[in-house]
């Protein structure tokens, strides 16, 4: 049995939870604002690498969320910090967009162009909407010469208001296939990203809830760390997906206003109880 009274910290995924590309999910955003007004601690944990922490906070602010850059943890930011802490001043070839590139540069790592003949220590792959045969060929060349492959996240798809797009995981898989090298994954559901978040925030596991829209990343990560896990059906996962899922969330809601009602009721939440909306 889990008591809702003990929950003090909320970790939110972004894509599919608070917005679909540029369309805000207003009911879920309303829940975030409620938590902040009530004094709960809130952070945002995204596998997406499009933007810097500052740009994600700005995007959330435009959608009505009072968010600061320090509350945002993206797989781009955590990947950059991982390299900075473990392999300072490494030479990096990046497949990804400006957010990933900027976070890598901020950590004192040297970004190498794809046509260089110089040594490369790491090939880092994020979501790239201009992914190409040329970029994959450059990655392969560096990897065959001794570079190590890092995937910011394994998401096979990316949710938008117009449907799914190929995700970072599809690009990582292509490079793994041609190079024969398995990528080190930093983002969800890798323990690396949650270890970093918990160390920075000081969140206690028993007081923390992880909210996401993906079973294979958000919910798996929550289970690995014994966090209370909530699946919201506004993004990738459907009720049909839940039927045969090996990893089940603690709670499933259509939108986060349902979770707000449970918090206001307070008391005990039994896994498998009437409050659950698992099929």
C-alpha positions in Angstrom: 0.0 0.0 0.0 1.3 3.5 -0.9 0.3 6.6 0.9 -0.1 9.7 -1.3 0.8 11.8 1.7 4.4 10.8 1.5 4.9 12.0 -2.1 6.8 15.3 -2.1 8.8 15.2 -5.4 7.4 14.9 -8.9 9.5 14.1 -12.0 7.7 14.9 -15.3 8.5 13.7 -18.8 7.9 16.4 -21.4 6.9 15.1 -24.8 3.6 13.4 -24.7 3.0 14.5 -21.1 3.1 18.3 -21.1 3.0 18.9 -24.8 3.0 17.3 -28.2 5.7 19.1 -30.1 4.3 22.7 -29.9 0.8 21.9 -28.7 0.4 22.2 -24.9 -1.5 19.5 -23.0 -3.5 22.0 -20.9 -4.9 19.6 -18.3 -1.5 18.1 -17.5 0.0 21.6 -17.4 -2.7 22.6 -14.9 -1.6 19.7 -12.7 2.0 20.9 -12.7 1.0 24.4 -11.7 -1.2 23.0 -8.9 1.8 21.1 -7.5 4.0 24.2 -7.6 1.4 26.3 -5.9 1.0 23.6 -3.2 4.7 23.5 -2.5 5.7 20.2 -4.1 9.1 19.9 -5.7 8.9 19.5 -9.5 11.5 18.8 -12.1 11.3 17.9 -15.8 13.2 14.9 -17.2 13.2 14.5 -21.0 14.9 12.2 -23.4 14.6 14.8 -26.0 17.8 16.6 -27.1 16.4 19.4 -29.4 16.9 22.2 -26.9 19.1 23.5 -24.1 17.8 23.6 -20.6 17.2 27.3 -20.9 15.2 26.8 -24.1 13.1 24.0 -22.6 12.3 26.3 -19.6 11.4 29.1 -22.0 9.1 26.7 -24.0 7.4 25.6 -20.8 7.0 29.2 -19.6 5.3 30.1 -22.9 2.8 27.3 -22.3 2.0 28.6 -18.8 4.4 26.5 -16.7 6.5 28.4 -14.1 9.7 26.5 -15.0 13.4 27.4 -14.5 16.4 26.0 -16.3 17.6 24.4 -13.1 14.5 22.3 -13.0 15.1 20.8 -16.5 17.2 17.6 -17.0 17.4 16.5 -20.6 19.4 13.5 -21.9 21.5 16.0 -23.8 22.5 17.8 -20.6 23.1 14.6 -18.6 25.1 13.1 -21.5 27.3 16.2 -21.6 27.8 16.1 -17.8 28.6 12.4 -18.0 31.4 13.0 -20.5 32.7 16.1 -18.6 32.9 14.2 -15.3 34.4 10.9 -16.7 36.2 11.9 -19.9 37.0 15.6 -19.7 38.1 17.5 -22.8 37.1 14.6 -25.0 36.8 15.0 -28.8 33.2 14.4 -29.8 31.4 13.9 -33.1 27.7 14.8 -32.7 24.7 13.6 -34.6 21.9 15.8 -33.2 20.5 19.2 -33.1 21.5 22.5 -31.5 20.5 21.6 -27.9 22.8 18.6 -27.8 25.6 20.5 -29.5 25.4 23.5 -27.1 25.2 21.3 -24.0 28.3 19.4 -25.1 30.3 22.6 -25.8 29.4 24.0 -22.4 31.1 21.1 -20.7 34.5 21.9 -22.3 34.3 19.0 -24.8 35.6 19.6 -28.3 33.1 19.2 -31.1 34.7 17.7 -34.2 33.3 18.1 -37.8 32.3 15.0 -39.8 34.9 15.5 -42.4 37.9 15.8 -40.1 40.8 13.4 -40.2 41.5 14.1 -36.5 41.0 11.6 -33.7 37.5 11.3 -32.2 36.9 9.8 -28.8 33.1 9.6 -28.8 30.3 9.6 -31.4 27.2 11.0 -29.5 23.8 10.5 -31.1 20.7 12.4 -30.3 17.4 13.0 -32.2 18.3 14.6 -35.5 15.6 15.6 -38.0 18.3 16.0 -40.6 19.9 12.6 -40.1 21.6 11.4 -43.3 23.7 8.8 -45.0 26.6 11.2 -44.9 26.3 11.6 -41.1 26.0 7.9 -40.6 29.1 7.3 -42.8 31.1 9.8 -40.7 30.0 8.1 -37.5 31.0 4.7 -38.9 34.4 6.0 -39.9 35.2 7.3 -36.4 33.9 4.2 -34.7 36.0 1.9 -36.8 39.0 4.0 -35.8 38.4 3.5 -32.1 35.7 6.0 -31.0 33.0 4.8 -28.6 29.3 5.1 -29.4 27.0 6.9 -27.0 23.2 7.2 -27.5 21.5 10.0 -25.6 18.3 7.9 -25.5 16.8 4.8 -27.0 13.3 6.2 -27.9 12.3 4.5 -31.2 9.6 7.1 -31.9 8.9 10.8 -31.1 5.3 11.9 -30.4 3.8 15.0 -32.2 0.4 16.4 -32.5 0.3 14.9 -36.1 1.4 11.4 -35.1 4.7 9.6 -34.5 8.1 10.4 -36.0 11.2 8.3 -36.0 13.1 8.8 -32.7 16.7 8.9 -31.6 16.7 5.2 -30.9 16.1 4.5 -34.6 19.2 6.5 -35.5 21.3 4.8 -32.8 20.1 1.4 -34.1 21.2 2.2 -37.6 24.7 3.2 -36.4 24.9 0.1 -34.2 24.0 -2.1 -37.1 26.6 -0.8 -39.5 29.4 -0.4 -36.9 28.8 -3.6 -34.9 29.2 -1.5 -31.7 26.6 -1.4 -29.0 25.9 2.2 -27.8 26.1 3.2 -24.2 22.7 4.8 -23.4 22.6 7.7 -21.0 18.9 8.7 -21.1 15.9 6.9 -19.8 15.7 4.0 -18.9 19.4 4.0 -18.2 20.3 4.2 -14.5 22.9 6.8 -15.4 20.3 9.6 -15.9 18.4 8.9 -12.7 21.5 8.5 -10.6 22.5 12.0 -11.8 19.1 13.5 -11.1 18.8 12.0 -7.6 22.3 13.2 -6.7 21.6 16.7 -7.9 18.1 17.1 -6.4 18.5 15.1 -3.3 15.1 13.5 -3.9 14.4 10.5 -1.7 13.1 7.6 -3.7 10.2 6.8 -1.3 9.0 10.4 -1.6 9.2 10.6 -5.4 6.9 9.9 -8.3 7.9 9.6 -12.0 5.2 10.6 -14.5 5.6 9.6 -18.2 3.9 8.4 -21.3 6.2 5.6 -22.3 6.3 2.1 -20.7 9.8 1.2 -22.2 11.6 4.3 -20.8 9.6 6.2 -18.1 8.0 3.3 -16.4 10.9 0.9 -16.7 13.1 3.6 -15.1 10.7 4.2 -12.3 10.6 0.5 -11.5 14.3 0.2 -11.5 14.6 2.9 -8.8 11.4 1.9 -6.9 9.7 5.2 -7.6 6.0 5.5 -7.7 5.3 5.4 -11.4 2.3 7.1 -13.2 1.5 6.5 -16.9 -0.5 9.2 -18.6 -2.3 8.2 -21.8 -1.7 11.5 -23.6 1.4 10.4 -25.5 2.8 7.3 -27.0 1.3 4.5 -24.9 -2.3 3.3 -25.4 -4.5 1.0 -23.3 -4.0 -1.7 -25.9 -0.2 -1.5 -25.2 -0.8 -2.1 -21.5 -2.5 -5.5 -22.0 0.7 -7.4 -22.7 3.2 -5.1 -21.1 5.7 -6.8 -18.8 6.4 -3.6 -16.9 3.3 -2.2 -15.3 3.0 1.3 -13.8 1.6 1.8 -10.4 -1.1 4.1 -11.7 -2.6 4.8 -15.1 -4.6 8.0 -15.9 -6.2 9.5 -19.0 -4.8 12.9 -17.9 -3.2 14.3 -14.8 -6.2 16.0 -13.5 -7.3 12.5 -12.4 -4.1 12.2 -10.4 -4.8 15.6 -8.8 -8.2 14.3 -7.6 -6.4 11.4 -5.9 -3.9 13.7 -4.2 -6.8 15.9 -2.9 -8.5 12.8 -1.6 -5.2 11.8 0.1 -4.8 8.7 2.2 -3.8 5.3 0.9 -3.4 4.2 -2.6 -3.4 0.4 -3.0 -1.7 -1.0 -6.0 -4.4 -3.0 -7.7 -7.1 -1.1 -5.9 -10.2 0.6 -7.4 -8.1 3.7 -7.9 -6.0 1.9 -10.5 -7.1 2.2 -14.1 -5.1 -0.7 -15.4 -7.1 -3.0 -17.6 
